[in-house]
Amino acid sequence: MAMRTPLSRMSRRGRVTIAVLAVFLVLFTLFGKVVDALADLLWYREVQYTTVFTTLLQTRIVLLLLFGVLVGGAIAGNLYLAYRMRPLLRPHSAEQHALDRYRLALLPRIGTWIMLAAVVIGLFAGLSAQGHWQDWMLFSNSQNFGHTDPQFGVDVSFYVFRLPFWRYLVSVGFTLVVLSLFGSIALHYLFGGVRLQGAGDRMTFAARAHLTT
């Protein structure tokens, strides 16, 4: 008799309800951004500086798409590698037996689940990035002040124009590494690459190579 998974026990109405709630969550997240953009457009039209608004809007859209694609792509790539590096044979243990139902739930549509996770994380990364448009505008239009910092040997304008965006890039990189690491560990654990119980090594060679590089 086939094992029933959490998804197989859920009715079609339940799955549709979850999908609708997810769509409403995304729309609710974007609603405030759209309202702010419309209010800004009306104000810039009133003062006859519409070109300033279009430049700002283009910058925010580019940042949203660029960071969303980069972060989402990196997450998807790491999750896919974790799946491809799964061991073909798993030791028999109570731990692995308890994970069987979750593996059966994910395996038929593993690519869809990976892409869904990447899209959600990429969306939030893009929304965060477009909020730092001022840092990017300062960075891309930086000018020297003509005074050099005696300790670090850089023009003092670096701290005004470039440093804020560099700090944001570092925070994005750190967050990306953490999310990729935890997501990869979760998939390796789910498919037997990382084990907490049983005899032998707790981590396969493939999982160790992936998580340490």
C-alpha positions in Angstrom: 0.0 0.0 0.0 1.4 3.4 -1.0 2.3 5.8 1.8 0.1 8.8 2.0 2.0 12.1 2.2 0.8 15.4 3.7 0.0 16.7 0.2 -1.9 13.6 -0.8 -4.1 13.9 2.3 -4.9 17.5 1.5 -8.0 18.1 -0.6 -7.9 20.0 -3.9 -9.8 22.8 -2.2 -7.2 23.0 0.5 -4.4 23.3 -2.1 -6.3 26.0 -4.0 -6.8 27.9 -0.7 -3.1 27.8 0.1 -2.3 29.1 -3.5 -4.9 31.9 -3.1 -3.5 32.9 0.3 0.0 33.0 -1.2 -1.1 35.3 -4.0 -2.8 37.6 -1.6 0.4 37.7 0.5 2.4 38.8 -2.5 -0.2 41.4 -3.6 -0.4 42.8 0.0 3.4 43.1 0.0 3.4 45.0 -3.3 0.3 47.1 -2.5 2.2 49.6 -0.4 4.9 50.0 -3.0 2.4 50.7 -5.7 0.5 53.3 -3.6 3.8 55.1 -2.8 4.8 55.1 -6.5 1.4 56.6 -7.6 1.6 59.3 -4.9 5.2 60.2 -6.0 4.1 60.4 -9.6 1.3 62.8 -8.8 3.6 65.0 -6.9 6.4 65.1 -9.5 3.8 65.9 -12.2 2.5 68.8 -10.1 6.0 70.3 -9.8 6.8 69.4 -13.5 9.7 67.1 -12.7 8.3 63.9 -14.2 11.7 63.0 -15.7 13.1 62.7 -12.1 10.3 60.3 -11.2 10.9 58.1 -14.3 14.7 58.0 -13.6 13.9 57.0 -10.0 11.4 54.4 -11.1 13.7 52.8 -13.6 16.5 52.6 -11.1 14.3 50.9 -8.5 13.0 48.4 -11.1 16.5 47.5 -12.3 17.7 47.0 -8.7 14.6 44.8 -8.0 15.1 42.6 -11.0 18.9 42.5 -10.7 19.1 41.5 -7.1 16.0 39.3 -7.3 17.5 37.3 -10.2 21.0 37.0 -8.6 19.8 36.0 -5.2 17.0 33.8 -6.4 19.4 32.1 -8.9 22.0 31.5 -6.3 19.4 29.9 -3.9 18.0 27.8 -6.7 21.5 26.7 -7.8 22.5 25.6 -4.3 19.3 23.7 -3.6 19.6 22.0 -7.0 23.2 21.0 -6.2 22.1 19.6 -2.8 19.4 17.5 -4.5 21.7 16.2 -7.3 24.4 15.3 -4.7 22.0 13.2 -2.7 23.2 9.6 -1.9 21.5 6.9 -4.0 21.5 4.5 -1.1 20.5 5.5 2.4 21.1 3.5 5.5 18.1 1.9 7.2 17.3 3.8 10.4 14.3 5.2 12.3 15.5 8.7 11.3 15.4 7.9 7.5 12.1 6.1 7.8 10.6 9.1 9.4 11.8 11.3 6.5 10.3 9.0 3.8 6.9 10.8 3.8 8.5 14.2 3.2 10.7 12.8 0.5 7.7 11.3 -1.2 5.9 14.6 -1.0 8.7 16.6 -2.6 10.2 14.3 -5.1 7.4 14.4 -7.8 7.7 18.2 -8.1 11.2 18.9 -6.6 12.0 21.3 -9.3 8.8 23.3 -8.7 9.5 23.5 -5.0 13.0 24.7 -5.6 11.9 27.3 -8.0 9.1 28.4 -5.6 11.6 28.9 -2.8 14.0 30.8 -5.1 11.2 33.1 -6.4 10.0 34.0 -2.9 13.4 34.7 -1.6 14.4 36.5 -4.8 11.3 38.7 -4.5 12.0 39.8 -1.0 15.7 40.4 -1.9 14.6 42.5 -4.9 12.2 44.5 -2.8 14.9 45.2 -0.2 17.4 46.2 -3.0 15.0 48.7 -4.6 14.6 50.4 -1.2 18.4 51.2 -1.4 18.1 53.2 -4.6 19.6 56.3 -2.8 22.7 54.4 -1.9 23.1 53.3 -5.5 22.5 56.8 -6.9 25.2 58.1 -4.6 27.5 55.3 -5.6 27.0 55.7 -9.3 27.3 59.5 -9.2 30.1 59.9 -6.7 32.5 62.8 -6.9 35.8 63.4 -5.2 36.1 66.0 -2.5 39.8 66.5 -3.0 40.7 65.6 0.6 42.4 62.3 1.4 41.8 60.3 4.6 45.3 60.2 6.2 44.7 56.7 7.7 43.2 54.8 4.8 44.5 56.8 1.9 41.1 57.3 0.1 39.2 60.4 -0.7 36.8 61.3 2.1 34.0 61.3 -0.4 34.2 57.4 -0.3 32.5 57.4 3.1 29.6 59.6 1.8 29.1 58.2 -1.7 30.4 54.6 -1.9 30.6 53.1 1.5 26.8 52.9 2.1 26.3 50.8 -1.0 29.3 48.6 -0.3 28.0 47.9 3.2 24.6 46.9 1.7 26.3 44.5 -0.8 28.2 42.9 2.1 24.9 42.4 4.0 23.3 40.9 1.0 26.2 38.5 0.5 26.2 37.5 4.1 22.4 36.8 4.0 22.7 34.9 0.8 25.5 32.6 2.2 23.4 31.9 5.3 20.2 31.2 3.4 22.0 29.0 0.9 23.8 27.1 3.7 20.7 26.4 5.7 18.7 25.5 2.7 21.4 23.1 1.4 21.7 21.5 4.9 18.0 20.9 5.0 17.9 19.2 1.6 21.0 17.2 2.4 19.4 16.1 5.6 16.1 15.3 4.0 17.8 13.1 1.3 20.3 11.4 3.6 23.4 13.3 2.8 23.5 14.6 6.4 22.5 12.2 9.2 22.1 12.7 12.9 21.6 9.0 13.7 23.0 5.6 12.6 26.5 4.2 12.3 29.2 5.6 10.1 29.9 9.2 8.9 27.3 11.8 9.7 27.9 13.5 6.3 28.6 12.1 2.8 31.7 13.3 0.9 29.5 15.1 -1.7 27.5 17.0 1.0 30.7 17.9 2.8 32.3 19.2 -0.4 29.1 21.2 -1.2 28.7 22.8 2.2 32.4 23.8 2.7 32.9 25.4 -0.7 
